[in-house]
Amino acid sequence: MPPQAFAITAPTTDELTKVGMGLAGAGIAGVVEGVIVKMAPNLGALEVPFTWATLLGVPAVGAAGALFTKGMLGDLFAGVAAGGTAIAAFVLPAMIMPDMFGKKAPGLNPGDGVKLLRSGNTARLAQEAAARGANVGLTLE
């Protein structure tokens, strides 16, 4: 390879436009998929088909658009394909295997093992709870 291939230079206008359009497409895909996936639970029986169609359809539309268009529009569709694929890769594992990916590991959730006290004199209640839980082992005979 020629040494110029490894040189670091300022990006050209074409490169900046290509990256900017790709980012815009990814942002559009994220907003559209996010809104539809958040709205889907309100659709009742249509929730599952709507969610799957969105998560699989947006990357497919983006890829088809990127393959069949040129220029800025092709770059925009390439961004839609990339953004849609990233969102699908993030969401689909939890949908397919909710037992493995849908729950957080025990002990890592904030508040695990925290016992809430009744309202009232919380300091006294905390002391009583601590006293009940302590097993000192002293006996008087």
Contact map, one row per residue, 1 for C-alpha under 8 A:
111010000000000000000000000000000000000000000000000000000000000000000000000000000000000000000000000000000000000000000000000000000000000000000
111110000000000000000000000000000000000000000000000000000000000000000000000000000000000000000000000000000000000000000000000000000000000000000
111111100000000000000000000000000000000000000000000000000000000000000000000000000000000000000000000000000000000000000000000000000000000000000
011111100000000000000000000000000000000000000000000000000000000000000000000000000000000000000000000000000000000000000000000000000000000000000
111111100000000000000000000000000000000000000000000000000000000000000000000000000000000000000000000000000000000000000000000000000000000000000
001111110000000000000000000000000000000000000000000000000000000000000000000000000000000000000000000000000000000000000000000000000000000000000
001111111000000000000000000000000000000000000000000000000000000000000000000000000000000000000000000000000000000000000000000000000000000000000
000001111100000000000000000000000000000000000000000000000000000000000000000000000000000000000000000000000000000000000000000000000000000000000
000000111110000000000000000000000000000000000000000000000000000000000000000000000000000000000000000000000000000000000000000000000000000000000
000000011111000000000000000000000000000000000000000000000000000000000000000000000000000000000000000000000000000000000000000000000000000000000
000000001111101100000000000000000000000000000000000000000000000000000000000000000000000000000000000000000000000000000000000000000000000000000
000000000111111100000000000000000000000000000000000000000000000000000000000000000000000000000000000000000000000000000000000000000000000000000
000000000011111110000000000000000000000000000000000000000000000000000000000000000000000000000000000000000000000000000000000000000000000000000
000000000001111111000000000000000000000000000000000000000000000000000000000000000000000000000000000000000000000000000000000000000000000000000
000000000011111111100000000000000000000000000000000000000000000000000000000000000000000000000000000000000000000000000000000000000000000000000
000000000011111111110000000000000000000000000000000000000000000000000000000000000000000000000000000000000000000000000000000000000000000000000
000000000000111111111000000000000000000000000000000000000000000000000001000000000000000000000000000000000000000000000000000000000000000000000
000000000000011111111100000000000000000000000000000000000000000000000001001000000000000000000000000000000000000000000000000000000000000000000
000000000000001111111110000000000000000000000000000000000000000000000000001000000000000000000000000000000000000000000000000000000000000000000
000000000000000111111111000000000000000000000000000000000000000000000000000000000000000000000000000000000000000000000000000000000000000000000
000000000000000011111111100000000000000000000000000000000000000000000001101100100000000000000000000000000000000000000000000000000000000000000
000000000000000001111111110000000000000000000000000000000000000000000000001111110000000000000000000000000000000000000000000000000000000000000
000000000000000000111111111000000000000000000000000000000000000000000000000100100000000000000000000000000000000000000000000000000000000000000
000000000000000000011111111100000000000000000000000000000000000000000000000100100000000000000000000000000000000000000000000000000000000000000
000000000000000000001111111110000000000000000000000000000000000000000000001111111010000000000000000000000000000000000000000000000000000000000
000000000000000000000111111111000000000000000000000000000000000000000000000100111111000000000000000000000000000000000000000000000000000000000
000000000000000000000011111111100000000000000000000000000000000000000000000000010010000000000000000000000000000000000000000000000000000000000
000000000000000000000001111111110000000000000000000000000000000000000000000000010000000000000000000000000000000000000000000000000000000000000
000000000000000000000000111111111000000000000000000000000100000000000000000000011011000000000000000000000000000000000000000000000000000000000
000000000000000000000000011111111100000000000000000000000000000000000000000000000011001000000000000000000000000000000000000000000000000000000
000000000000000000000000001111111110000000000000000000000000000000000000000000000000000000000000000000000000000000000000000000000000000000000
000000000000000000000000000111111111000000000000000000000000000000000000000000000000000000000000000000000000000000000000000000000000000000000
000000000000000000000000000011111111100000000000000001100100000000000000000000000001001000000000000000000000000000000000000000000000000000000
000000000000000000000000000001111111110000000000000000000000000000000000000000000000000000000000000000000000000000000000000000000000000000000
000000000000000000000000000000111111111000000000000000000000000000000000000000000000000000000000000000000000000000000000000000000000000000000
000000000000000000000000000000011111111100000000011001000000000000000000000000000000000000000000000000000000000000000000000000000000000000000
000000000000000000000000000000001111111110000000011001000000000000000000000000000000000000000000000000000000000000000000000000000000000000000
000000000000000000000000000000000111111110000000000000000000000000000000000000000000000000000000000000000000000000000000000000000000000000000
000000000000000000000000000000000011111111100000000000000000000000000000000000000000000000000000000000000000000000000000000000000000000000000
000000000000000000000000000000000001111111110111011000000000000000000000000000000000000000000000000000000000000000000000000000000000000000000
000000000000000000000000000000000000111111110010000000000000000000000000000000000000000000000000000000000000000000000000000000000000000000000
000000000000000000000000000000000000001111110010000000000000000000000000000000000000000000000000000000000000000000000000000000000000000000000
000000000000000000000000000000000000001111111110000000000000000000000000000000000000000000000000000000000000000000000000000000000000000000000
000000000000000000000000000000000000000111111110000000000000000000000000000000000000000000000000000000000000000000000000000000000000000000000
000000000000000000000000000000000000000000111111000000000000000000000000000000000000000000000000000000000000000000000000000000000000000000000
000000000000000000000000000000000000000100111111110000000000000000000000000000000000000000000000000000000000000000000000000000000000000000000
000000000000000000000000000000000000000111111111111000000000000000000000000000000000000000000000000000000000000000000000000000000000000000000
000000000000000000000000000000000000000100001111111100000000000000000000000000000000000000000000000000000000000000000000000000000000000000000
000000000000000000000000000000000000000000000111111110000000000000000000000000000000000000000000000000000000000000000000000000000000000000000
000000000000000000000000000000000001100100000111111111000000000000000000000000000000000000000000000000000000000000000000000000000000000000000
000000000000000000000000000000000001100100000011111111100000000000000000000000000000000000000000000000000000000000000000000000000000000000000
000000000000000000000000000000000000000000000001111111111000000000000000000000000000000000000000000000000000000000000000000000000000000000000
000000000000000000000000000000000000000000000000111111111000000000000000000000000000000000000000000000000000000000000000000000000000000000000
000000000000000000000000000000001001100000000000011111111100000000000000000000000000000000000000000000000000000000000000000000000000000000000
000000000000000000000000000000001000000000000000001111111110000000000000000000000001101100000000000000000000000000000000000000000000000000000
000000000000000000000000000000000000000000000000000111111111000000000000000000000000000100000000000000000000000000000000000000000000000000000
000000000000000000000000000000000000000000000000000111111111100000000000000000000000000000000000000000000000000000000000000000000000000000000
000000000000000000000000000010001000000000000000000001111111110000000000000000011001000000000000000000000000000000000000000000000000000000000
000000000000000000000000000000000000000000000000000000111111111000000000000000011111100000000000000000000000000000000000000000000000000000000
000000000000000000000000000000000000000000000000000000011111111100000000000000001000000000000000000000000000000000000000000000000000000000000
000000000000000000000000000000000000000000000000000000001111111110000000000010001000000000000000000000000000000000000000000000000000000000000
000000000000000000000000000000000000000000000000000000000111111111000000000011111101000000000000000000000000000000000000000000000000000000000
000000000000000000000000000000000000000000000000000000000011111111100000000011011000000000000000000000000000000000000000000000000000000000000
000000000000000000000000000000000000000000000000000000000001111111110000000010000000000000000000000000000000000000000000000000000000000000000
000000000000000000000000000000000000000000000000000000000000111111111000010011000000000000000000000000000000000000000000000000000000000000000
000000000000000000000000000000000000000000000000000000000000011111111100111111001000000000000000000000000000000000000000000000000000000000000
000000000000000000000000000000000000000000000000000000000000001111111100010000000000000000000000000000000000000000000000000000000000000000000
000000000000000000000000000000000000000000000000000000000000000111111100010000000000000000000000000000000000000000000000000000000000000000000
000000000000000000000000000000000000000000000000000000000000000011111110110000000000000000000000000000000000000000000000000000000000000000000
000000000000000000000000000000000000000000000000000000000000000001111111111000000000000000000000000000000000000000000000000000000000000000000
000000000000000000000000000000000000000000000000000000000000000000001111111000000000000000000000000000000000000000000000000000000000000000000
000000000000000011001000000000000000000000000000000000000000000000000111111100000000000000000000000000000000000000000000000000000000000000000
000000000000000000001000000000000000000000000000000000000000000001001111111110000000000000000000000000000000000000000000000000000000000000000
000000000000000000000000000000000000000000000000000000000000000011111111111111000000000000000000000000000000000000000000000000000000000000000
000000000000000001101100100000000000000000000000000000000000000001000111111111100000000000000000000000000000000000000000000000000000000000000
000000000000000000001111110000000000000000000000000000000000000001000001111111110000000000000000000000000000000000000000000000000000000000000
000000000000000000000100100000000000000000000000000000000000111111000000111111111000000000000000000000000000000000000000000000000000000000000
000000000000000000000100100000000000000000000000000000000000011011000000011111111100000000000000000000000000000000000000000000000000000000000
000000000000000000001111110000000000000000000000000000000000010000000000001111111110000000000000000000000000000000000000000000000000000000000
000000000000000000000100111110000000000000000000000000000110011000000000000111111111000000000000000000000000000000000000000000000000000000000
000000000000000000000000110010000000000000000000000000000111111001000000000011111111100000000000000000000000000000000000000000000000000000000
000000000000000000000000010000000000000000000000000000000010010000000000000001111111110000000000000000000000000000000000000000000000000000000
000000000000000000000000111011000000000000000000000000000010000000000000000000111111111000000000000000000000000000000000000000000000000000000
000000000000000000000000010011001000000000000000000000100110010000000000000000011111111100000000000000000000000000000000000000000000000000000
000000000000000000000000000000000000000000000000000000100010000000000000000000001111111110000000000000000000000000000000000000000000000000000
000000000000000000000000000000000000000000000000000000000000000000000000000000000111111111000000000000000000000000000000000000000000000000000
000000000000000000000000000001001000000000000000000000100000000000000000000000000011111111100000000000000000000000000000000000000000000000000
000000000000000000000000000000000000000000000000000000110000000000000000000000000001111111110000000000000000000000000000000000000000000000000
000000000000000000000000000000000000000000000000000000000000000000000000000000000000111111111000000000000000000000000000000000000000000000000
000000000000000000000000000000000000000000000000000000000000000000000000000000000000011111111000000000000000000000000000000000000000000000000
000000000000000000000000000000000000000000000000000000000000000000000000000000000000001111111110000000000000000000000000000000000000000000000
000000000000000000000000000000000000000000000000000000000000000000000000000000000000000111111111000000000000000000000000000000000000000000000
000000000000000000000000000000000000000000000000000000000000000000000000000000000000000011111111110010000000000000000000000000000000000000000
000000000000000000000000000000000000000000000000000000000000000000000000000000000000000000111111111111000000000000000000000000000000000000000
000000000000000000000000000000000000000000000000000000000000000000000000000000000000000000111111110001000000000000000000000000000000000000000
000000000000000000000000000000000000000000000000000000000000000000000000000000000000000000011111110000000000000000000000000000000000000000000
000000000000000000000000000000000000000000000000000000000000000000000000000000000000000000001111111111000000000000000000000000000000000000000
000000000000000000000000000000000000000000000000000000000000000000000000000000000000000000001111111111100000000000000000000000000000000000000
000000000000000000000000000000000000000000000000000000000000000000000000000000000000000000000100111111100000000000000000000000000000000000000
000000000000000000000000000000000000000000000000000000000000000000000000000000000000000000000100111111100000000000000000000000000000000000000
000000000000000000000000000000000000000000000000000000000000000000000000000000000000000000001100111111110000000000000000000000000000000000000
000000000000000000000000000000000000000000000000000000000000000000000000000000000000000000000110111111110000000000000000000000000000000000000
000000000000000000000000000000000000000000000000000000000000000000000000000000000000000000000000011111111000000000000000000000000000000000000
000000000000000000000000000000000000000000000000000000000000000000000000000000000000000000000000000011111101100000000000000000000000000000000
000000000000000000000000000000000000000000000000000000000000000000000000000000000000000000000000000000111111100000000000000000000000000000000
000000000000000000000000000000000000000000000000000000000000000000000000000000000000000000000000000000011111100100000000000000000000000000000
000000000000000000000000000000000000000000000000000000000000000000000000000000000000000000000000000000001111110110000000000000000000000000000
000000000000000000000000000000000000000000000000000000000000000000000000000000000000000000000000000000011111110100000000000000000000000000000
000000000000000000000000000000000000000000000000000000000000000000000000000000000000000000000000000000011111111100000000000000000000000000000
000000000000000000000000000000000000000000000000000000000000000000000000000000000000000000000000000000000011111100000000000000000000000000000
000000000000000000000000000000000000000000000000000000000000000000000000000000000000000000000000000000000000111111000000000000000000000000000
000000000000000000000000000000000000000000000000000000000000000000000000000000000000000000000000000000000111111111000000000000000000000000000
000000000000000000000000000000000000000000000000000000000000000000000000000000000000000000000000000000000010001111100000000000000000000000000
000000000000000000000000000000000000000000000000000000000000000000000000000000000000000000000000000000000000001111110000000000000000000000000
000000000000000000000000000000000000000000000000000000000000000000000000000000000000000000000000000000000000000011111000000000000000000000000
000000000000000000000000000000000000000000000000000000000000000000000000000000000000000000000000000000000000000001111100000000000000000000000
000000000000000000000000000000000000000000000000000000000000000000000000000000000000000000000000000000000000000000111110010011000000000000000
000000000000000000000000000000000000000000000000000000000000000000000000000000000000000000000000000000000000000000011111010010000000000000000
000000000000000000000000000000000000000000000000000000000000000000000000000000000000000000000000000000000000000000001111110000000000000000000
000000000000000000000000000000000000000000000000000000000000000000000000000000000000000000000000000000000000000000000111110000000000000000000
000000000000000000000000000000000000000000000000000000000000000000000000000000000000000000000000000000000000000000000011111110000000000000000
000000000000000000000000000000000000000000000000000000000000000000000000000000000000000000000000000000000000000000001111111111000000000000000
000000000000000000000000000000000000000000000000000000000000000000000000000000000000000000000000000000000000000000000000111111100000000000000
000000000000000000000000000000000000000000000000000000000000000000000000000000000000000000000000000000000000000000000000111111110000000000000
000000000000000000000000000000000000000000000000000000000000000000000000000000000000000000000000000000000000000000001100111111111000000000000
000000000000000000000000000000000000000000000000000000000000000000000000000000000000000000000000000000000000000000001000011111111100000000000
000000000000000000000000000000000000000000000000000000000000000000000000000000000000000000000000000000000000000000000000001111111110000000000
000000000000000000000000000000000000000000000000000000000000000000000000000000000000000000000000000000000000000000000000000111111111000000000
000000000000000000000000000000000000000000000000000000000000000000000000000000000000000000000000000000000000000000000000000011111111100000000
000000000000000000000000000000000000000000000000000000000000000000000000000000000000000000000000000000000000000000000000000001111111110000000
000000000000000000000000000000000000000000000000000000000000000000000000000000000000000000000000000000000000000000000000000000111111110000000
000000000000000000000000000000000000000000000000000000000000000000000000000000000000000000000000000000000000000000000000000000011111111000000
000000000000000000000000000000000000000000000000000000000000000000000000000000000000000000000000000000000000000000000000000000001111111000000
000000000000000000000000000000000000000000000000000000000000000000000000000000000000000000000000000000000000000000000000000000000111111100000
000000000000000000000000000000000000000000000000000000000000000000000000000000000000000000000000000000000000000000000000000000000001111110000
000000000000000000000000000000000000000000000000000000000000000000000000000000000000000000000000000000000000000000000000000000000000011111000
000000000000000000000000000000000000000000000000000000000000000000000000000000000000000000000000000000000000000000000000000000000000001111100
000000000000000000000000000000000000000000000000000000000000000000000000000000000000000000000000000000000000000000000000000000000000000111110
000000000000000000000000000000000000000000000000000000000000000000000000000000000000000000000000000000000000000000000000000000000000000011111
000000000000000000000000000000000000000000000000000000000000000000000000000000000000000000000000000000000000000000000000000000000000000001111
000000000000000000000000000000000000000000000000000000000000000000000000000000000000000000000000000000000000000000000000000000000000000000111
